[in-house]
Structure formats: structure tokens, C-alpha cells
Amino acid sequence: MTSFPLQIEANVRRRLAALGVAPGDVDERFVRGSGPGGQKINKTSSTVWLRHAPSGIEVRRQDERSQGVNRERAWAELCARLELRQAAAAAAVRDAREAERRRTRQKSRGQKARMMESKHRRASIKAGRGRAGLE
């Protein structure tokens, strides 16, 4: 486990601060990549693997041959995923509040009149059924 909070790009640091995420919460590792590349891919650890411990989000990048470029992209992707997760949580809270507001709001006169008319119609249908006779 290696942590380089001072070397993180300023933009990424700002994004993490806005999210309330400490760079120390992120486990950063450099591992050997996989796929085509032969001897080069087997000798260099250019793949960057990040894991945000509190949320469990993992990011693995090996797009480029350069570890530095992969590292920047991995941090940017981690920030994007954390932002997306935070936005989804905020949207869920907002939707729940809106659903509660809709459920508890007062009905309009028109809605009440239609509801009462429907109840009266249904009651007259049921009243016509009567009770089964003992003939």
C-alpha cells in the first residue's frame, strides 16, 4: 500500500475535498498489467489500482504504457465515480422528499368531487346486489 497525497494533481485534490474524501482513505497500488505487450508488460508495473475503502469503489487503469498517465486517469475516474455516487444519493433523498410531499398534499376540489362521485357510483352498484335469500 502506497499513498501519494502530495503528488495528486491539484484538480483531483479539489474534487476529493469537495466530496469530503481524504486521500488517505484511498489504497493505491501499482501492479503488473495483463494482455498483449510481451516482455514489456511482464516487467513493468504500469497498471494503477485504486480502492476507496469506505465505499469499496475500485478503479484499475492500464490504458497507457506510462504509469504517471495511468495514475492521473485512475484518480480522475475514482473522483468521477465518487461524484456519481454522491449525486445518486442526493437524488434519492430529493425523490423521497418529493414523493412524501405529493402523498401528503391536500386534494383539489375537483379531485375530491371525482373521488366522491366514484364512491357514490360504487356504493349504488353494491347496494343493488342485495343479500342472498334463503328460499
N, C-alpha and C positions, 0 to 999 in steps of 0.2 A: 504494500500500500504506500503510494507516494502522493503527496499533496503539494501543489504549487500555487497557492492562492495569490502570491505576489506577481506571478508571471501571467496570470489570466488577463486577457485583453480588457481594457477599460470598459468597453461597451458591455461585455459579458458580466463584469463586476457590477455595473449599474443595474443590469437586468436581474441579477441574483439578489441584489439589495432590495429592489422594488418588490420582489417576490417574498422577501424575508427568509431567504435561504443562505446559510453560511457555507462558504466554500469548503470548510472542514467537514461538512456533512456528506461531501461527495468523495467516494473512493475512486481514485484514478490509477489505472494500471496500463502499462504498455506491454502488449503481448505480440507474439509472432502471428502473422496473418495466415490466411489459408487461400487456396485457389491457385491459379496459374502464376508463374513467376520463377519457378525453378529454385536455383540455389539462393538467389537474392531474397526471396520471400521466406526461405527457411533460416536465413542468417540474421535478418534484421527484425527488430520489434517495433514496427511502424504502426501497428494497429493500436488504437486508443480505445480503452474500455472504461466507461464511467458508470457509477452506480450511486444514485441518491438514496441513502439508507432510509430516511424517514418515509419516503413514498414508495421505494422499491423500483423506481424507474431506472432502466438500464439503457445505455447507448453504446454502440460499438461501431467504430468508423475505421475503414481501411481503404477509402476511395483513392487516395494518392499514395505515392511512394514516400512522401515526406511525412515524418512523424509530427512535425510542427503544424502542417496544414491540416492533417487529420485531427490533431488535438483541438485546433480552433473550431473546426466544423463540429466536432463532438460536443464541445461546450455550448456552441450555438444551438445545436439540436436539443441538448438537455434543457436549455433555457426555454426553447420553444415548447417542448413537451410539458414543462412545469407551468408555463403560462397558459397553455391549453387546458391543463387540468384545473388550474385556479379559475379560469373563465367558465368552465363547465360547472364547477361547484357554485359559483356566483349565479349562474343562470338557473341552476336547480333551486336555489333559495328564492330567487326572484319569481320563478314559475310557481313555486309552492305558495308564496305570499299572494300572488295574483289569483290563483285558484281558490284560496281561502276567502279573498275579497269578493270574488264572483259568487261563491257559495253562500255567503252571509249577507249579501246586499239585499236591500228591500225590493220587492217586486213592484213593477209599474202597475197602474190602474188597468191597463189593457191586459197584462199578464194575469192579474187577479180575476178579471172578468172572464177571460177564456178558461182559466182553471175552474172557476165556479160553474160555468156553463157545462164543461166536460163532466164535472161531478154530478150535476143535476141530470144530465143525459144518461150517465151510467146508473144512477140511482133509479131512474124510471125503468130502465131495462131490467134491472134486478128485481124491482117491485112487481113486474109483470110475471115473473116466474112462479111465484106462489109456493105453497108448501105441498108436498106430495100427500095425496089423500089416502085414507085407509079404507078404500072401497072393496 
